[in-house]
């Protein structure tokens, strides 16, 4: 079963559709709710709702997720009945299988209610019509690519006593994003003057995004926040709120992070924890949605704003 514990919970929605043949003489039975077994459409609707909620029990590798909404609509057509099922949830994975399972069971229930009258009834296609939610909704092409710099702050890594794993984890994730171009990746000791000087240089060089890794904790050598706070012109509190909220559900120590984020001119600065796990969790919480900032700054037409 796939591990989805790192994924952010978002609003998920899926629309599935199926079709069942209904001879003309049987349509009034459905419309009037007068089959021998009762109101076929309402019983089928209840069955579909139950199926959506219990999909994880029927399909082995489906995750159990909360189902917040199930809507089942019927459309009578020539020779048949089209069934549409919409499912919503706020979860770490999609609800496509819930919608498809609900559509299947709804059609099977209608079949069961009508089979005493006609043995030639058929269930036709089953398809996913649409889905929304998850990272794919926030992964839009941005041109030109976002020039990104990564600075790792650590005395022990800078001196060669330790390997840089947190920074490499961030670089690995950035390289997988086609909207990002790595401008630089460097390691500095926990030195406020050196950090401030390098940040100003990168801003002047035209870096769009600057990620610092390390120095956000409570050690006496953690100087990243104090150094960057005076340089940031427009703070964006929501970024760290999202990162800490995501991290706290996975690492109890996330509440100790003092990370900040904001704009220095047109450069977005995000401070990340120095632990590998903390850096990964912060990245997972923010990307790719945070890149929407550059669509706004560049006034690029996008589905969430400018047109």
PLY file of the C-alpha trace (Angstrom):
ply
format ascii 1.0
element vertex 307
property float x
property float y
property float z
element edge 306
property int vertex1
property int vertex2
end_header
0.00 0.00 0.00
1.48 3.31 -1.07
2.77 5.66 1.64
0.88 8.96 1.38
1.75 10.26 4.86
3.92 13.03 3.37
1.15 14.43 1.18
-0.81 17.57 2.02
-4.54 17.30 2.64
-6.50 19.22 0.01
-10.06 19.39 -1.27
-10.51 16.44 -3.62
-13.39 15.97 -6.03
-14.17 13.37 -8.68
-17.04 12.84 -11.11
-17.71 9.35 -12.47
-20.30 8.18 -14.95
-21.85 4.91 -16.04
-24.80 3.83 -18.18
-27.34 1.04 -17.93
-29.80 0.00 -20.62
-33.44 0.39 -19.63
-36.11 -0.77 -22.10
-38.79 1.85 -22.70
-41.51 -0.11 -20.92
-39.43 -0.18 -17.72
-38.64 3.51 -17.50
-42.02 4.38 -15.89
-41.25 1.86 -13.12
-38.07 3.75 -12.35
-39.58 7.21 -12.67
-42.54 6.33 -10.45
-40.56 4.24 -7.97
-42.86 1.25 -8.40
-40.75 -1.84 -8.98
-41.63 -4.99 -7.05
-38.75 -4.30 -4.67
-39.57 -0.63 -4.14
-38.15 2.66 -5.38
-35.22 1.45 -7.45
-33.54 4.82 -7.92
-33.60 5.80 -4.26
-32.42 2.38 -3.11
-29.65 2.51 -5.72
-28.71 6.01 -4.55
-28.37 4.78 -0.97
-26.29 1.82 -2.18
-24.01 4.15 -4.14
-23.45 6.39 -1.12
-22.59 3.38 1.02
-20.21 2.12 -1.67
-18.35 5.43 -1.80
-17.80 5.32 1.96
-16.62 1.71 1.94
-14.46 1.65 -1.18
-11.33 1.01 0.88
-12.90 -2.23 2.14
-13.60 -3.44 -1.39
-10.42 -2.48 -3.25
-7.29 -3.72 -1.42
-4.87 -0.86 -2.08
-7.31 2.02 -1.64
-6.72 4.17 1.43
-9.50 4.75 3.96
-10.40 8.42 3.63
-13.27 10.54 4.95
-16.04 11.01 2.40
-17.64 14.41 2.90
-20.11 14.49 0.04
-21.71 12.06 -2.42
-24.15 13.26 -5.06
-25.85 10.82 -7.43
-27.82 12.08 -10.42
-29.92 10.14 -12.93
-30.48 11.16 -16.55
-33.01 9.23 -18.61
-31.94 8.81 -22.21
-33.27 6.89 -25.16
-32.89 3.23 -24.26
-31.10 3.74 -20.99
-30.20 5.57 -17.81
-27.03 7.63 -17.38
-25.75 7.73 -13.81
-23.37 10.42 -12.56
-21.68 10.33 -9.17
-19.76 13.21 -7.61
-17.64 12.61 -4.50
-15.78 15.14 -2.34
-13.27 14.84 0.46
-10.44 16.72 2.12
-7.68 14.16 2.07
-4.12 13.29 1.05
-5.25 11.22 -1.91
-7.94 11.48 -4.55
-11.51 10.17 -4.59
-11.58 8.78 -8.12
-12.03 5.20 -6.95
-14.77 6.21 -4.53
-16.70 7.87 -7.36
-16.16 4.95 -9.74
-17.11 2.37 -7.12
-20.24 4.31 -6.20
-21.26 4.55 -9.85
-20.71 0.81 -10.32
-22.75 -0.19 -7.28
-25.52 2.25 -8.17
-25.81 0.67 -11.63
-25.68 -2.85 -10.20
-28.45 -2.02 -7.76
-30.65 -0.66 -10.55
-29.90 -3.86 -12.47
-30.92 -5.97 -9.49
-34.19 -4.07 -9.14
-35.07 -4.47 -12.83
-33.85 -7.98 -13.60
-37.20 -9.65 -12.73
-38.74 -7.74 -15.64
-36.09 -8.14 -18.31
-33.00 -10.36 -18.56
-31.48 -8.36 -21.43
-30.51 -5.31 -19.37
-26.85 -4.36 -19.78
-24.47 -2.12 -17.87
-22.41 -0.15 -20.35
-19.33 2.00 -19.92
-17.83 3.20 -16.66
-15.54 6.21 -16.78
-13.97 8.98 -14.76
-15.27 12.27 -16.16
-13.14 14.66 -14.12
-11.10 15.07 -10.96
-9.66 18.01 -9.05
-7.40 18.44 -6.06
-3.84 17.48 -5.23
-0.54 18.76 -6.61
-1.59 18.47 -10.25
-4.01 21.37 -9.78
-1.14 23.66 -8.84
1.41 22.50 -11.38
1.15 25.00 -14.21
3.90 25.83 -16.67
5.77 29.00 -15.74
8.03 30.74 -18.26
10.80 31.67 -17.91
11.80 29.12 -15.24
12.15 30.31 -11.66
15.82 30.96 -10.91
16.40 29.35 -7.54
19.29 29.53 -5.08
19.79 27.24 -2.09
21.98 28.20 0.86
22.73 25.64 3.57
23.68 27.14 6.95
25.74 24.84 9.15
29.10 25.17 10.89
29.63 21.41 10.94
28.75 20.93 7.26
30.80 23.95 6.17
33.83 22.59 8.07
33.45 19.16 6.48
32.59 17.36 9.72
29.15 16.38 8.43
27.59 15.71 5.06
24.83 17.95 3.82
21.72 15.80 3.57
18.99 18.38 4.13
20.20 20.66 1.35
20.62 17.75 -1.03
17.07 16.61 -0.27
15.80 20.07 -1.22
17.89 20.14 -4.40
16.61 16.69 -5.37
13.01 17.91 -5.11
13.71 21.15 -6.96
15.35 19.32 -9.85
12.15 17.33 -10.36
10.19 20.55 -11.01
10.39 21.74 -14.61
9.44 25.27 -13.55
12.64 25.62 -11.52
16.18 26.40 -12.68
18.93 25.91 -10.08
20.97 29.10 -9.96
23.30 28.11 -7.12
23.71 25.66 -4.26
26.19 26.59 -1.57
27.10 25.94 2.04
27.90 28.67 4.54
28.82 28.57 8.22
26.38 30.05 10.73
27.70 33.55 10.17
25.23 36.44 10.06
27.44 38.79 8.03
28.31 36.15 5.44
24.67 35.16 5.07
23.38 38.73 4.74
26.09 39.56 2.18
25.34 36.49 0.07
21.58 36.99 0.17
21.95 40.59 -1.04
24.23 39.39 -3.85
21.76 36.75 -4.99
18.91 39.26 -4.95
21.00 41.63 -7.09
21.88 38.75 -9.43
18.19 38.24 -10.14
17.36 35.16 -8.09
13.60 34.62 -8.08
13.55 32.16 -5.21
16.00 31.79 -2.34
15.76 28.84 0.02
17.88 28.72 3.16
18.30 25.39 4.94
19.26 25.49 8.61
19.49 28.06 11.35
15.78 28.28 12.20
15.96 26.49 15.55
16.80 27.57 19.09
20.53 26.89 19.22
22.75 29.90 19.97
24.31 29.43 16.54
20.96 29.55 14.72
21.11 33.02 13.19
19.16 32.67 9.95
15.92 34.21 11.19
17.57 37.15 12.97
19.71 37.84 9.90
16.96 37.73 7.29
14.13 39.33 9.26
15.45 42.92 8.77
16.01 42.27 5.05
12.52 41.00 4.30
10.30 43.80 3.00
7.00 41.94 2.88
6.57 38.98 5.18
4.26 36.13 4.10
3.19 34.51 7.38
0.94 31.96 5.68
3.89 30.03 4.26
5.34 29.15 7.64
1.87 28.64 9.09
1.28 26.01 6.40
4.71 24.44 6.90
4.40 24.17 10.67
0.83 22.90 10.49
1.93 20.17 8.07
5.05 19.36 10.06
3.38 19.28 13.46
1.21 16.35 12.37
4.36 14.41 11.52
7.06 15.70 13.87
6.18 17.07 17.30
9.25 19.32 17.28
7.96 21.35 14.32
6.50 23.85 16.77
10.06 24.83 17.72
10.90 26.09 14.24
11.20 29.88 13.95
11.16 29.90 10.17
10.03 32.99 8.26
9.26 33.76 4.63
8.75 36.88 2.57
9.85 39.09 -0.28
13.09 40.99 -0.71
12.25 43.02 -3.77
10.97 40.45 -6.25
12.89 37.60 -4.61
10.91 35.14 -2.51
12.89 34.01 0.54
11.89 30.88 2.44
13.77 29.58 5.48
13.73 25.83 6.04
14.85 23.69 9.00
18.30 22.15 8.94
17.14 18.63 9.70
16.57 16.46 6.64
13.10 15.47 7.79
12.16 19.06 8.59
13.41 20.32 5.23
11.50 17.61 3.36
8.29 18.28 5.26
8.53 22.02 4.70
9.10 21.47 1.00
6.17 19.05 0.75
3.92 21.53 2.53
4.73 24.47 0.25
5.48 23.12 -3.22
4.31 23.40 -5.93
1.53 25.75 -4.72
4.00 28.39 -3.51
5.20 28.92 -7.09
1.85 30.59 -7.77
3.49 33.69 -6.29
5.53 34.09 -9.47
2.46 33.91 -11.68
1.05 36.79 -9.64
4.28 38.81 -9.66
4.73 38.35 -13.41
1.01 38.87 -14.10
0.89 35.59 -15.98
-2.71 34.62 -16.89
-3.75 31.66 -14.75
-6.91 29.87 -13.74
-6.82 31.23 -10.20
-6.55 34.91 -11.02
-5.57 37.15 -13.93
-7.24 36.47 -17.27
0 1
1 2
2 3
3 4
4 5
5 6
6 7
7 8
8 9
9 10
10 11
11 12
12 13
13 14
14 15
15 16
16 17
17 18
18 19
19 20
20 21
21 22
22 23
23 24
24 25
25 26
26 27
27 28
28 29
29 30
30 31
31 32
32 33
33 34
34 35
35 36
36 37
37 38
38 39
39 40
40 41
41 42
42 43
43 44
44 45
45 46
46 47
47 48
48 49
49 50
50 51
51 52
52 53
53 54
54 55
55 56
56 57
57 58
58 59
59 60
60 61
61 62
62 63
63 64
64 65
65 66
66 67
67 68
68 69
69 70
70 71
71 72
72 73
73 74
74 75
75 76
76 77
77 78
78 79
79 80
80 81
81 82
82 83
83 84
84 85
85 86
86 87
87 88
88 89
89 90
90 91
91 92
92 93
93 94
94 95
95 96
96 97
97 98
98 99
99 100
100 101
101 102
102 103
103 104
104 105
105 106
106 107
107 108
108 109
109 110
110 111
111 112
112 113
113 114
114 115
115 116
116 117
117 118
118 119
119 120
120 121
121 122
122 123
123 124
124 125
125 126
126 127
127 128
128 129
129 130
130 131
131 132
132 133
133 134
134 135
135 136
136 137
137 138
138 139
139 140
140 141
141 142
142 143
143 144
144 145
145 146
146 147
147 148
148 149
149 150
150 151
151 152
152 153
153 154
154 155
155 156
156 157
157 158
158 159
159 160
160 161
161 162
162 163
163 164
164 165
165 166
166 167
167 168
168 169
169 170
170 171
171 172
172 173
173 174
174 175
175 176
176 177
177 178
178 179
179 180
180 181
181 182
182 183
183 184
184 185
185 186
186 187
187 188
188 189
189 190
190 191
191 192
192 193
193 194
194 195
195 196
196 197
197 198
198 199
199 200
200 201
201 202
202 203
203 204
204 205
205 206
206 207
207 208
208 209
209 210
210 211
211 212
212 213
213 214
214 215
215 216
216 217
217 218
218 219
219 220
220 221
221 222
222 223
223 224
224 225
225 226
226 227
227 228
228 229
229 230
230 231
231 232
232 233
233 234
234 235
235 236
236 237
237 238
238 239
239 240
240 241
241 242
242 243
243 244
244 245
245 246
246 247
247 248
248 249
249 250
250 251
251 252
252 253
253 254
254 255
255 256
256 257
257 258
258 259
259 260
260 261
261 262
262 263
263 264
264 265
265 266
266 267
267 268
268 269
269 270
270 271
271 272
272 273
273 274
274 275
275 276
276 277
277 278
278 279
279 280
280 281
281 282
282 283
283 284
284 285
285 286
286 287
287 288
288 289
289 290
290 291
291 292
292 293
293 294
294 295
295 296
296 297
297 298
298 299
299 300
300 301
301 302
302 303
303 304
304 305
305 306
